[in-house]
């Protein structure tokens, strides 16, 4: 993974999140949502871009993250909007190795 100028900070152990689970961690003063899907970790902004509702309060099923407030949906692997399609979660660099998950706070430019 390219670190894109970001120092990665340890947020949890690889065994702390099971496939299909998510949690929020503070990284350098920024809340970051980390989720595990199909054995891979992904890190995104912690709040829905619609009305700033914490995404960890929503559902994460079959690779789709759904906000609890207005049911906006995002693809786990890309952060792209599923419904509506014209939105995007801010994505952060993440790596899992040596038994730990690390996240950076500088968004990945796509």
Buried (B, 14 or more C-beta within 10 A) or exposed (E): EEEEEBEBBEBBEEEBBEEBEBBBBEBEEBBBBBBBBEEEBBBBBBBBBBEEBBBBEBBBEEBBBBBBBEEBBBBBEBBBBBEEEEBBBBBBBBBBEEEBBBBBBBBBEE
